[in-house]
Amino acid sequence: MGIIAWIVLGLVAGLIAEKLTGERLGWIVAGVSGIVGALLGGWLAKTLFNVDSLDTFFSASTWITAIVGTVILQLVLRAVTGRTGRGSRARRRMASRR
């Protein structure tokens, strides 16, 4: 895949993973986490299952691998940083004002 395909794949995978995990990262951070997550997912698929899953852009295995890798990355980052996302923090502030 070319660099444009990696950026598009990363952005879409990052935005989907953002919705699945409840994180609110923004476009740029979601795109970067999607690219890194796609690489992580591809590495895990190759290591654990001996499968090359990041071959073509329009393959379902490429998208599933990228999304799963990005979800794992975002959950690990959440566990390391201890934050639960911007959206929940804003809801807590609104609830405390009532």
ZICOR-V539439 format. One record per residue. N is the residue number from 1. SS is DSSP state (alpha for helix, beta for strand, coil for the rest). BURIAL is # if it has 16 or more other ideal C-beta (glycine too) atoms within 10 Angstrom, else .. Layout:
BEGIN
N:SS:BURIAL  N:SS:BURIAL
END
This chain:
BEGIN
1:coil:.  2:coil:.  3:alpha:.  4:alpha:.  5:alpha:.  6:alpha:#  7:alpha:.  8:alpha:#  9:alpha:#  10:alpha:#  11:alpha:#  12:alpha:#  13:alpha:#  14:alpha:#  15:alpha:#  16:alpha:#  17:alpha:#  18:alpha:#  19:alpha:.  20:alpha:.  21:alpha:#  22:coil:.  23:coil:#  24:coil:.  25:coil:#  26:coil:.  27:alpha:.  28:alpha:.  29:alpha:.  30:alpha:#  31:alpha:#  32:alpha:#  33:alpha:#  34:alpha:#  35:alpha:#  36:alpha:#  37:alpha:#  38:alpha:#  39:alpha:#  40:alpha:#  41:alpha:#  42:alpha:#  43:alpha:.  44:alpha:#  45:alpha:#  46:alpha:.  47:alpha:.  48:alpha:.  49:alpha:.  50:coil:.  51:coil:.  52:coil:.  53:coil:#  54:coil:#  55:coil:.  56:coil:.  57:coil:.  58:coil:.  59:coil:.  60:alpha:.  61:alpha:#  62:alpha:#  63:alpha:#  64:alpha:.  65:alpha:#  66:alpha:#  67:alpha:#  68:alpha:#  69:alpha:#  70:alpha:#  71:alpha:#  72:alpha:#  73:alpha:#  74:alpha:#  75:alpha:.  76:alpha:.  77:alpha:#  78:alpha:.  79:alpha:.  80:alpha:.  81:alpha:.  82:coil:.  83:coil:.  84:coil:.  85:coil:#  86:alpha:.  87:alpha:.  88:alpha:.  89:alpha:.  90:alpha:.  91:alpha:.  92:alpha:.  93:alpha:.  94:alpha:.  95:alpha:.  96:alpha:.  97:alpha:.  98:coil:.
END
